[in-house]
Structures are given as structure tokens and as C-alpha cells.
Amino acid sequence: MTVAVIFISTRTAEDDPGYANAAARMENLAAAQPGFLGIDSVRDASGQGITVSYWSDDAAARAWKQVAEHLEAQRLGREVWYSQYRVIVAEVTREYRGPQ
């Protein structure tokens, strides 16, 4: 069972360099975690963004949430980088791809 963690957020105008560095670090750190399958992320000019990380199972997704460096990024997100956010955890039952 693949699990998708869907993170929908609105960025503040605060600390763009710190946010960019942390986002790149979190992507690299997540990729090194057991059960990590991939990530997709988009953000528009108004600051609305969606990041979906894919995990081999719920235990792997939950383990990622508890990684110390990720916990610190979550704290900074709540306090500095996001005016609002929500997280949806879903089971992926199918995936389709088109021409590349």
C-alpha cells in the first residue's frame, strides 16, 4: 500500500532564504528515509502550494513526521513560514501516467 501525505499551504512573506534552504534540505532528508518513494511539489505566485510525498506505508510516513530535523522545520513552518496549512494522509489505490 502506498501512502500519500498531501501538504497544502499558504506561505507568508517571511524568511524566503531560510524557507528555500529548509525546503531543499527536507526533500533531501526525506529521500534518505526508509520507505520514501518520491515527492511532487508546486507553488503559485500568491504563495499557495501543494506538496505530496509518497511512502511505502503508513508507518514510514509517520516515522518521517518524527525525524528531529523535520520536527524543527515543522515548528518554523507554524511560527514563521505558513499563514495556514493542512495535511491529508491518503492511501493510493491507482496511478496513471501519460506521454512524457
C-alpha positions as CSV (number, residue, x, y, z in Angstrom):
1,M,0.0,0.0,0.0
2,T,1.4,3.4,-1.0
3,V,0.6,6.3,1.3
4,A,0.4,9.9,0.0
5,V,0.9,12.8,2.5
6,I,-0.6,15.9,1.0
7,F,0.6,19.2,2.4
8,I,-1.5,22.2,1.3
9,S,-0.1,25.5,2.5
10,T,0.0,29.3,2.1
11,R,3.4,30.9,2.5
12,T,4.0,34.1,4.4
13,A,6.4,36.7,3.1
14,E,8.8,35.9,5.9
15,D,12.3,34.5,5.6
16,D,12.3,33.4,2.0
17,P,16.0,32.3,2.1
18,G,15.5,30.3,5.2
19,Y,12.4,28.6,3.8
20,A,14.1,27.8,0.5
21,N,17.1,26.2,2.3
22,A,14.8,24.2,4.6
23,A,12.6,23.0,1.8
24,A,15.6,21.7,-0.2
25,R,17.0,20.1,3.0
26,M,13.7,18.4,3.8
27,E,13.4,17.0,0.3
28,N,16.9,15.5,0.5
29,L,16.4,14.3,4.1
30,A,13.0,12.7,3.2
31,A,14.6,10.9,0.2
32,A,17.1,9.2,2.6
33,Q,14.3,7.9,4.9
34,P,13.2,4.2,4.8
35,G,10.0,3.8,2.7
36,F,10.3,7.1,0.8
37,L,9.0,6.7,-2.8
38,G,9.0,10.3,-4.1
39,I,7.7,13.8,-4.0
40,D,5.8,16.3,-6.1
41,S,5.5,19.9,-5.3
42,V,4.0,23.1,-6.8
43,R,3.6,26.7,-5.5
44,D,2.0,29.6,-7.3
45,A,2.9,33.3,-7.2
46,S,0.4,34.0,-4.5
47,G,2.1,31.6,-2.1
48,Q,-0.4,28.7,-2.4
49,G,1.3,25.4,-2.5
50,I,0.8,21.6,-2.6
51,T,3.5,19.1,-1.8
52,V,2.7,15.4,-1.9
53,S,5.2,12.9,-0.5
54,Y,4.8,9.2,-1.2
55,W,5.6,6.5,1.3
56,S,5.7,2.7,1.2
57,D,3.2,2.5,4.1
58,D,1.7,4.5,6.9
59,A,4.5,3.5,9.4
60,A,7.1,5.1,7.1
61,A,5.1,8.3,6.7
62,R,4.6,8.5,10.5
63,A,8.3,7.9,11.0
64,W,9.2,10.8,8.7
65,K,7.0,13.1,10.7
66,Q,9.1,12.4,13.8
67,V,12.6,12.9,12.3
68,A,14.2,15.6,14.6
69,E,15.3,17.9,11.8
70,H,11.8,17.6,10.2
71,L,10.2,18.5,13.6
72,E,12.2,21.7,13.7
73,A,11.1,22.6,10.2
74,Q,7.5,21.9,11.2
75,R,7.9,24.3,14.1
76,L,9.4,27.0,11.9
77,G,6.6,26.4,9.4
78,R,3.9,27.0,12.1
79,E,5.7,30.1,13.6
80,V,7.2,31.8,10.5
81,W,6.7,30.3,7.0
82,Y,3.0,29.5,6.7
83,S,-0.1,31.6,7.4
84,Q,-2.2,28.4,7.1
85,Y,-1.7,24.7,6.2
86,R,-3.4,21.4,6.3
87,V,-2.2,17.8,5.9
88,I,-4.2,15.0,4.3
89,V,-2.9,11.4,4.5
90,A,-4.4,9.1,1.9
91,E,-3.9,5.6,0.5
92,V,-3.1,5.5,-3.2
93,T,-5.1,2.8,-5.0
94,R,-4.1,3.6,-8.6
95,E,-1.7,5.7,-10.6
96,Y,-1.8,6.6,-14.2
97,R,0.8,8.3,-16.4
98,G,0.5,10.0,-19.8
99,P,3.1,10.6,-22.5
100,Q,6.3,12.1,-21.3
